[in-house]
Amino acid sequence: MHVIYEKNGNIQVINIRPFQSGDEKRVIALWQACGLIVTQNDPNQDIQRKLAFQPDLFLVAVRCDQVIGTVMAGYEGHRGWINYLAVDPNYRGEGIGRLLMEYAEAQLKAMGCPKINLQVRAANRRVVDFYKTLGYQVEDVVNMGKRFSI
């Protein structure tokens, strides 16, 4: 999907499309630039896992052959999930994160998804505030996890 938007009086065009095999290095570099990679998550493995399950919901935003944004969405029949929303720091504030989320949400709605969950580190107030502008709410739940050594 081509998206046209304005930046400083200039018309900009980005393409939001599913991840392609040649995107991997650029996507990982973007995630590194955005601080999304943590030691317990191998980004190469995360990409391969996503490509094995609902690969069409792994979206990238591309401008002039440069990957400037990503989002991984998923739906397991009960809830939708969002992971790895990232926008190149040089393009933040231009609405690209919002566009990626709108596109991912539309894909999930079309699948019959009734609700989307996502996780944000509590200390990341800027990101929490971003999601609030999109209508997401902080919920009174306990997040629990169990890591497998795979």
ABEGO torsion letter per residue (X at the ends): XBBBBBBGGBBBBBBBBBBBAAAAAAAAAAAAAAGABBAABBAAAAAAAAAABGAAABBBBBBGGBBABBBBBBBAGABBBBBGBBBBAAABGAGAAAAAAAAAAAAAAAAGBABBBBBBBAABAAAAAAAAAAGBBBBBBBBBBBBBBX
